[in-house]
Amino acid sequence: MSFRLSRSLKGSASGIARTFREYEKRSRAAGRGKREQTASDYREITNLYYDVATDFYEFGWGRSFHCAPRVPAESFKASLARHEHYLAHKLGMVVADLGCGIGGPLVEIARFSGAKIVGVNSNAYQLERARKYAEEAELAHLAEFMHCDFLDVDAPDGSFDAVYAIEATCCAADKISIYGEIFRLLKPGACFAAYEY
Ligand SMILES: C[S@@+](CC[C@H](N)C(=O)[O-])C[C@H]1O[C@@H](n2cnc3c(N)ncnc32)[C@H](O)[C@@H]1O
């Protein structure tokens, strides 16, 4: 099992150790409030974290990187799908998935709902995998991906019939601006749905 993990890890062991040290250094400095944190500090720290964590998550957790409380006798996989289908029911036609990870929920929700979904993520490595998985699922026509910060999405006001975020807005450098940006992206009266842990 550990052999399979080490084969699939992004980069060499020394590269991973270097990224991890840099992550620790920066997050410790952030914790001590050594200097004022900017949105780009947050983005870099988050990206360092996900550069290392993505392969571990995928290995141990699967393609959906979110929690999904289970009902009695429900399998882990079924609980993930139930949470994704529940969101799909609440959504409209052109939808944004903010902080889409490697696209596990996006693929499931697009397949289930037929909605076109734009996955937004600041992590290039995860987006590469998300594109691959959408193509493998033959859902590339329903999946689009944008490499940018979800605090500053390159889309006109009112672009989306719905927006959702699954355990991602907690990473936002500014918890007020993220909801302002979501409001801007939504058509008037449209719905935002989110899970957070
Ligand atoms: C816990 S993962 C959840 C991924 C996905 N929603 C899922 O449930 O599988 C958090 C995600 O938020 C993304 N993220 C964090 N900060 C971001 C930012 N400022 N802009 C865009 N994406 C961000 C990370 O790259 C990661 O993909």
The ligand as a Gaussian input file, in Angstrom:
#p B3LYP/6-31G(d) Opt

LIG

0 1
 C      -10.752000      20.582000       1.375000
 S      -10.436000      20.980000      -0.327000
 C      -12.087000      20.683000      -0.941000
 C      -12.045000      20.353000      -2.424000
 C      -13.386000      20.012000      -3.065000
 N      -14.374000      21.067000      -2.840000
 C      -13.902000      18.672000      -2.573000
 O      -14.816000      18.664000      -1.723000
 O      -13.379000      17.644000      -3.028000
 C      -10.288000      22.806000      -0.403000
 C      -10.036000      23.332000      -1.827000
 O      -10.076000      24.755000      -1.848000
 C       -9.072000      25.223000      -2.762000
 N       -8.714000      26.612000      -2.403000
 C       -8.195000      27.040000      -1.219000
 N       -8.000000      28.379000      -1.255000
 C       -8.406000      28.793000      -2.484000
 C       -8.452000      30.071000      -3.123000
 N       -8.043000      31.177000      -2.489000
 N       -8.935000      30.147000      -4.378000
 C       -9.367000      29.030000      -5.034000
 N       -9.343000      27.791000      -4.480000
 C       -8.870000      27.667000      -3.221000
 C       -7.918000      24.241000      -2.530000
 O       -6.981000      24.284000      -3.579000
 C       -8.693000      22.930000      -2.436000
 O       -8.926000      22.435000      -3.724000

